[in-house]
Amino acid sequence: MPIVDGQVHPRPTSRYHWRMKTRILLVEDDERLAELTAEYLRKNDLEVLVEGHGSKAEARILVERPDLVILDVMLPGKDGFEICRAVRARYQGVILMLTARDEDFDQILGLELGADDYIAKPVQPRLLLARIKALLRRSPSSAGGTGERAETGRPAELAFGSFHISQATRTACLGADCIDLTTAEFDLLWLLARHAGSVLSRDDLLQELRGIGFDGLDRSIDARISRLRRKLGDDSENPTRIKTVRGKGYLFSKHDWQ
């Protein structure tokens, strides 16, 4: 046993270490699927809680404050969209939505409501785990997350007129007002700002943020750009701060931030 200030103190118990694991709340009404998913994630050193009813999920998210929520869209009581909308302003953790395969509308709506990412069902457990780890690495609120990625030799803060963004504190402010951003929104905004004045394609953005290429159908970047424009006070019809370069991608302007 360790000795501190001349007294013997017991070592932390395994229960203590268990509590330090990353906590995930899986909201899934298919009991068999939830059981198999939870078992796989637990074998990979994650603490998993399960909720099968949509009407109870909102309260559990806000009371238990997990590091990440895996949120199915189709649920009894309340669907995943209603839950995401209800908790997003009060819950700072990561929301990963499970959507029906090829349902583009579900994916875009989930992102519009503040989900950090989505994954289509049915999903391979290894892919789900990889996506979870990638999201948690970028999340400042998770038990194992750093909230930032090492970028040797690159500035941790950027300023353009009245707009300031800090990778170190993961905050973005326009004038005196700080902007409420999800983990995924901050990562996209930081990436765009770091390449201000250059056009980044959807493929560039998806490769950097999610480790996948653009398949010509994925609308997740477009949905987040639309949400960022609203939060930055950019004109959706004629944006000047995050511009669309037709056929090429998006460009973060160095100007128009007064």
Phi, psi and chi 1 to 4 in degrees:
 res  aa     phi    psi   chi1   chi2   chi3   chi4
   1 MET       -  144.1  -68.5 -173.3  179.6      -
   2 PRO   -73.1  149.2   25.8  -34.3      -      -
   3 ILE  -108.7  123.3  -60.4  176.1      -      -
   4 VAL  -126.9  125.7  179.9      -      -      -
   5 ASP    53.2   38.9  -64.5  -30.7      -      -
   6 GLY    79.4    1.2      -      -      -      -
   7 GLN  -117.9  149.5  -61.8 -176.6   11.4      -
   8 VAL   -86.0  129.3  177.0      -      -      -
   9 HIS  -121.5  136.8  -67.6  -99.7      -      -
  10 PRO   -67.4  149.4   24.8  -33.8      -      -
  11 ARG   -70.5  155.8  -65.8 -172.8 -175.2  -81.2
  12 PRO   -57.5  141.2  -22.7   33.4      -      -
  13 THR   -81.1  168.7   63.8      -      -      -
  14 SER   -62.4  -28.9   59.3      -      -      -
  15 ARG   -62.1  -38.9  178.9  177.9  176.3   83.1
  16 TYR   -62.0  -46.4  172.5   82.3      -      -
  17 HIS   -63.9  -37.7  -72.1  -68.1      -      -
  18 TRP   -59.9  -39.7  176.4   81.2      -      -
  19 ARG   -69.2  -19.5  -73.4 -176.5  175.5  -85.1
  20 MET   -86.1   -4.0  -66.5  -56.5  -68.6      -
  21 LYS   -68.1  157.5  -69.4 -178.5 -180.0  179.2
  22 THR   -63.8  131.5  -64.0      -      -      -
  23 ARG  -104.1  130.8  -59.6  177.0   74.1 -125.4
  24 ILE  -124.1  135.4  -68.7  174.3      -      -
  25 LEU  -106.1  116.5  176.2   61.6      -      -
  26 LEU   -97.2  114.0  171.2   61.0      -      -
  27 VAL  -102.6  100.6 -174.6      -      -      -
  28 GLU  -151.1  126.2  168.8   62.0   68.6      -
  29 ASP   -88.2  -13.2   64.5  -41.5      -      -
  30 ASP   -79.4  103.2 -175.8  -35.1      -      -
  31 GLU   -60.5  -42.8  -67.5 -175.5   11.1      -
  32 ARG   -65.6  -44.4 -179.8   56.7  177.2  162.2
  33 LEU   -64.7  -42.1  177.5   58.9      -      -
  34 ALA   -62.2  -41.2      -      -      -      -
  35 GLU   -63.8  -45.6  178.4 -175.9  -17.8      -
  36 LEU   -66.3  -42.2  -69.1  172.4      -      -
  37 THR   -64.6  -47.1  -57.5      -      -      -
  38 ALA   -61.4  -41.9      -      -      -      -
  39 GLU   -61.4  -42.7 -178.6 -178.8   -1.9      -
  40 TYR   -64.7  -44.1  179.4   82.6      -      -
  41 LEU   -68.0  -36.8  -64.5  177.4      -      -
  42 ARG   -65.0  -35.4  -73.2  169.3 -177.0  147.2
  43 LYS   -65.6  -18.3  -74.0 -179.8  178.4  177.8
  44 ASN  -104.3   30.4  -75.7  -86.1      -      -
  45 ASP    68.5   32.6 -153.0   32.0      -      -
  46 LEU  -114.0  142.8  -63.8  169.1      -      -
  47 GLU   -88.6  124.2  178.3 -173.0  -14.9      -
  48 VAL  -122.2  126.2 -176.2      -      -      -
  49 LEU  -106.6  148.3  -48.3  171.8      -      -
  50 VAL  -124.7  136.4  178.3      -      -      -
  51 GLU  -132.2  128.5  175.4   54.3   59.5      -
  52 GLY  -103.9   -2.3      -      -      -      -
  53 HIS  -125.1  128.1 -153.9  -77.8      -      -
  54 GLY   -62.5  -32.4      -      -      -      -
  55 SER   -70.6  -17.3   61.9      -      -      -
  56 LYS   -99.8  -15.3  -60.9  177.9 -178.1  178.7
  57 ALA   -65.9  -42.2      -      -      -      -
  58 GLU   -56.6  -48.8  178.6 -177.4  -19.4      -
  59 ALA   -63.7  -39.5      -      -      -      -
  60 ARG   -66.5  -38.5  -70.3 -162.7   65.1  179.5
  61 ILE   -62.5  -45.5  -68.3  169.3      -      -
  62 LEU   -76.1  -29.0  -64.1  177.1      -      -
  63 VAL   -85.5  -45.5  169.9      -      -      -
  64 GLU   -87.1  -18.4  -60.4 -175.6   30.9      -
  65 ARG    47.4   60.1  -59.4  -75.2  171.1  177.1
  66 PRO   -67.6  162.1   27.8  -35.7      -      -
  67 ASP   -69.5  -32.3  -62.8  -62.3      -      -
  68 LEU  -148.7  142.1 -179.1  143.4      -      -
  69 VAL  -114.0  126.1  176.5      -      -      -
  70 ILE   -97.0  112.9  -57.0  172.8      -      -
  71 LEU  -119.2  110.9 -178.4   59.3      -      -
  72 ASP   -73.0  149.9 -168.3   17.1      -      -
  73 VAL   -77.2  -48.4  169.7      -      -      -
  74 MET   -88.4  107.3  -58.7  -60.3  -65.9      -
  75 LEU  -138.5  152.1  -65.0  164.7      -      -
  76 PRO   -74.6  148.6   26.2  -33.2      -      -
  77 GLY    87.5  -78.1      -      -      -      -
  78 LYS  -126.5  140.0  -77.2 -174.1  177.2 -178.8
  79 ASP   -84.7  171.8   65.3   32.6      -      -
  80 GLY   -61.9  -32.4      -      -      -      -
  81 PHE   -65.0  -45.2  -62.4  132.4      -      -
  82 GLU   -61.2  -41.9  -66.6  178.3  -86.3      -
  83 ILE   -66.5  -45.2  -63.0  165.3      -      -
  84 CYS   -59.6  -45.5 -174.4      -      -      -
  85 ARG   -61.4  -40.3 -178.5 -170.8  -65.4  110.9
  86 ALA   -70.8  -35.8      -      -      -      -
  87 VAL   -98.3  -18.5  -55.5      -      -      -
  88 ARG   -55.8  -41.6 -175.4   69.7  -78.4 -179.1
  89 ALA   -72.2  -18.8      -      -      -      -
  90 ARG  -112.6   -5.1  -65.0  172.3  -71.4  166.2
  91 TYR  -121.3  121.8  168.9   66.0      -      -
  92 GLN   -96.7   -0.7  -59.8  -56.5  -50.0      -
  93 GLY   -77.8 -170.3      -      -      -      -
  94 VAL   -93.8  137.0  177.2      -      -      -
  95 ILE  -116.9  118.0  -62.2  177.1      -      -
  96 LEU  -111.2  115.6  172.9   61.7      -      -
  97 MET   -94.2  142.1  -65.1 -161.0   76.2      -
  98 LEU  -101.0  119.9  -61.9  178.8      -      -
  99 THR  -118.7  162.0   69.5      -      -      -
 100 ALA   -66.6  143.5      -      -      -      -
 101 ARG   -59.0  133.9 -179.7  171.8  -66.4  -80.3
 102 ASP    67.4   11.0  -62.6  -33.0      -      -
 103 GLU   -88.9   86.3  -71.7  -67.1  -25.5      -
 104 ASP   -59.7  -36.9 -168.0   55.2      -      -
 105 PHE   -62.5  -43.6  173.5   79.0      -      -
 106 ASP   -59.4  -43.7  -76.9   -0.1      -      -
 107 GLN   -64.8  -45.4  -63.2  161.9    2.3      -
 108 ILE   -66.7  -42.8  -67.2  175.0      -      -
 109 LEU   -62.8  -41.8 -179.1   56.5      -      -
 110 GLY   -59.6  -44.1      -      -      -      -
 111 LEU   -66.6  -38.7  -65.2  170.4      -      -
 112 GLU   -63.0  -31.8  -75.7  -71.1  -44.1      -
 113 LEU   -84.7   -2.8  -67.0  173.3      -      -
 114 GLY   109.7    8.0      -      -      -      -
 115 ALA   -64.8  146.8      -      -      -      -
 116 ASP   -82.1  -27.1  -66.6  -75.0      -      -
 117 ASP  -166.3  171.1 -155.9   -7.8      -      -
 118 TYR  -138.9  160.7   67.7   84.5      -      -
 119 ILE  -146.7  137.2 -166.9  164.3      -      -
 120 ALA   -82.4  140.6      -      -      -      -
 121 LYS   -90.8  149.7  -62.9  173.4   67.5  174.5
 122 PRO   -74.2  148.6   28.2  -34.7      -      -
 123 VAL  -119.9  140.4   57.4      -      -      -
 124 GLN   -71.7  133.0  -67.5  -64.6  -38.5      -
 125 PRO   -53.2  -39.8  -27.3   36.2      -      -
 126 ARG   -65.6  -36.2  -67.4 -160.0  -37.1 -172.9
 127 LEU   -68.1  -41.4  175.1   58.7      -      -
 128 LEU   -60.5  -45.4  176.8   62.0      -      -
 129 LEU   -61.9  -43.1  179.0   62.7      -      -
 130 ALA   -62.7  -41.7      -      -      -      -
 131 ARG   -65.9  -40.0 -167.8   67.6   60.1   83.7
 132 ILE   -60.4  -47.6  -72.1  169.6      -      -
 133 LYS   -62.3  -40.5  -72.4 -178.6  175.6 -179.7
 134 ALA   -64.1  -41.5      -      -      -      -
 135 LEU   -67.6  -41.4  -72.9  165.6      -      -
 136 LEU   -69.0  -31.7  -69.2  173.2      -      -
 137 ARG   -61.9  -30.4  -82.7 -163.9  -60.8  -90.5
 138 ARG   -93.7   -5.8  -60.3 -163.2  -62.4  -95.0
 139 SER   -91.5  123.8  173.5      -      -      -
 140 PRO   -73.1  -15.7   28.5  -34.6      -      -
 141 SER   -95.4   -8.2   60.4      -      -      -
 142 SER   -82.9  158.5   70.6      -      -      -
 143 ALA   -62.9  -34.7      -      -      -      -
 144 GLY  -109.8    1.2      -      -      -      -
 145 GLY   -81.8  150.9      -      -      -      -
 146 THR   -96.7  -19.3   62.2      -      -      -
 147 GLY    78.2   -1.0      -      -      -      -
 148 GLU  -163.5  162.9   59.7 -177.2  -78.3      -
 149 ARG  -113.2  143.4  -79.4  174.5  -82.9 -175.7
 150 ALA   -64.6  130.9      -      -      -      -
 151 GLU  -136.0   78.1  -63.9 -173.2  -88.6      -
 152 THR   -55.7  129.9  -54.6      -      -      -
 153 GLY    80.6    0.4      -      -      -      -
 154 ARG  -107.7  147.9  -66.9  174.1  176.7  155.4
 155 PRO   -66.6  145.1   24.3  -34.1      -      -
 156 ALA   -91.2   -9.5      -      -      -      -
 157 GLU  -136.9  144.6  -64.4 -173.3   12.1      -
 158 LEU  -133.9  147.9  -61.5  167.7      -      -
 159 ALA  -138.7  137.5      -      -      -      -
 160 PHE  -137.5  100.3  -55.3   89.0      -      -
 161 GLY    58.9 -121.3      -      -      -      -
 162 SER   -86.3   -0.2   61.0      -      -      -
 163 PHE   -99.8  129.9  175.6   75.7      -      -
 164 HIS  -130.1  137.8  -65.7   74.9      -      -
 165 ILE  -136.7  135.6 -175.3  168.2      -      -
 166 SER  -123.9  123.3  168.6      -      -      -
 167 GLN   -74.4  -32.2 -171.8 -170.6   38.9      -
 168 ALA   -63.0  -44.1      -      -      -      -
 169 THR  -101.1   -5.4   60.8      -      -      -
 170 ARG    52.8   50.8  -66.1 -175.1   65.9   83.7
 171 THR  -127.8  150.3   55.5      -      -      -
 172 ALA  -134.5  129.2      -      -      -      -
 173 CYS  -129.0  141.8  -61.2      -      -      -
 174 LEU  -116.5  106.6 -169.4   56.0      -      -
 175 GLY    66.0 -130.0      -      -      -      -
 176 ALA   -89.3   -3.3      -      -      -      -
 177 ASP  -101.3  123.9  -60.8  -39.2      -      -
 178 CYS   -85.2  142.1  -74.7      -      -      -
 179 ILE   -96.2  131.7  -54.8  160.8      -      -
 180 ASP   -79.7  112.3 -175.7   22.2      -      -
 181 LEU  -124.8  143.7  -61.7  169.6      -      -
 182 THR   -75.6  169.1   67.1      -      -      -
 183 THR   -55.3  -47.9  -63.8      -      -      -
 184 ALA   -66.9  -37.4      -      -      -      -
 185 GLU   -66.3  -41.5  -71.8  167.0   -4.8      -
 186 PHE   -63.0  -45.7  178.9   88.1      -      -
 187 ASP   -58.6  -42.0  -70.8  -25.6      -      -
 188 LEU   -67.2  -44.2  174.9   56.5      -      -
 189 LEU   -64.8  -41.4 -174.0   56.6      -      -
 190 TRP   -62.8  -42.9  172.4 -101.6      -      -
 191 LEU   -63.1  -43.8 -176.5   57.5      -      -
 192 LEU   -63.7  -45.6  -71.3  166.2      -      -
 193 ALA   -65.3  -36.9      -      -      -      -
 194 ARG   -65.2  -24.5 -175.7  157.5   57.7   81.5
 195 HIS  -111.6   33.3  -66.8   87.7      -      -
 196 ALA   -53.0  134.9      -      -      -      -
 197 GLY    89.7   -7.3      -      -      -      -
 198 SER  -115.7  147.3  -60.7      -      -      -
 199 VAL   -85.6  129.3  177.4      -      -      -
 200 LEU  -112.8  126.8  -64.8  179.3      -      -
 201 SER   -77.7  165.9   68.4      -      -      -
 202 ARG   -60.9  -36.4  -69.7  179.1 -179.6   84.6
 203 ASP   -63.8  -43.5 -168.7   66.4      -      -
 204 ASP   -56.7  -47.4  -66.2  -28.4      -      -
 205 LEU   -68.4  -43.9  -64.0  169.3      -      -
 206 LEU   -67.1  -39.2  -77.0  168.2      -      -
 207 GLN   -61.4  -43.2  -73.4  -75.6    1.5      -
 208 GLU   -72.4  -42.2  177.6   67.9   20.0      -
 209 LEU   -88.6  -33.5  -62.5  173.4      -      -
 210 ARG  -125.7   -5.0  -64.0  176.2   62.3 -167.2
 211 GLY    72.0   22.3      -      -      -      -
 212 ILE  -130.0  156.9   60.3  175.4      -      -
 213 GLY   -87.4  167.1      -      -      -      -
 214 PHE   -82.1  125.2 -179.8   56.1      -      -
 215 ASP   -96.3    6.2   60.5    6.3      -      -
 216 GLY    88.3  -10.0      -      -      -      -
 217 LEU  -119.5  -27.1  -60.3  173.3      -      -
 218 ASP   -61.0  124.4 -166.3  -48.2      -      -
 219 ARG  -110.2   12.3  -59.6  -96.2   73.3   88.2
 220 SER   -63.8  -39.4   60.7      -      -      -
 221 ILE   -66.6  -43.7  -66.5  -62.7      -      -
 222 ASP   -59.7  -41.9  -57.2  -38.1      -      -
 223 ALA   -64.4  -41.5      -      -      -      -
 224 ARG   -70.3  -36.5  -72.2 -162.6 -171.7  107.6
 225 ILE   -61.2  -44.3  -69.6  -71.5      -      -
 226 SER   -60.0  -42.3  176.1      -      -      -
 227 ARG   -68.0  -40.6 -166.0  171.0  171.3   87.8
 228 LEU   -63.8  -41.3  -76.6  175.1      -      -
 229 ARG   -58.9  -42.8  -77.8  171.2  173.3  161.1
 230 ARG   -62.2  -43.3  -73.1 -159.9  -60.0  -87.8
 231 LYS   -70.4  -26.5  -67.6 -174.5  175.6 -174.6
 232 LEU   -92.7    2.9  -66.3  169.5      -      -
 233 GLY    69.7   27.6      -      -      -      -
 234 ASP   -86.1  146.8 -150.9   -2.3      -      -
 235 ASP   -73.5  117.6 -175.0  -14.8      -      -
 236 SER   -65.6  -29.8   60.2      -      -      -
 237 GLU   -81.9  -34.6  -62.9  -62.3  -38.1      -
 238 ASN  -138.6   68.8 -174.9   31.3      -      -
 239 PRO   -66.2  141.0   24.5  -33.8      -      -
 240 THR  -119.3  -17.0   58.9      -      -      -
 241 ARG   -93.2  -45.1  -67.9  175.5  169.9  175.6
 242 ILE  -119.6  102.6  -58.7  178.7      -      -
 243 LYS   -92.8  147.6  -59.8  177.8 -179.3  180.0
 244 THR   -94.0  123.8  -60.5      -      -      -
 245 VAL  -103.9  104.3 -178.8      -      -      -
 246 ARG   -53.9  129.6 -170.1  172.6  -60.6  -82.5
 247 GLY    78.9   -2.5      -      -      -      -
 248 LYS  -124.3  -47.9  -66.1 -174.1  177.3 -179.8
 249 GLY   153.1 -140.2      -      -      -      -
 250 TYR  -125.3  149.0  -66.0  103.5      -      -
 251 LEU  -133.2  126.0 -179.4  146.9      -      -
 252 PHE   -86.9  120.7 -176.8   96.5      -      -
 253 SER   -75.9  140.6  174.9      -      -      -
 254 LYS   -79.6  -13.5  -66.6 -177.5  177.8 -179.4
 255 HIS  -115.7 -167.1  -47.4  -70.3      -      -
 256 ASP    61.1   34.2  -59.3  -61.8      -      -
 257 TRP  -119.3   28.7  -65.6   97.9      -      -
 258 GLN   -82.6      -  -60.2  -52.4  -43.5      -
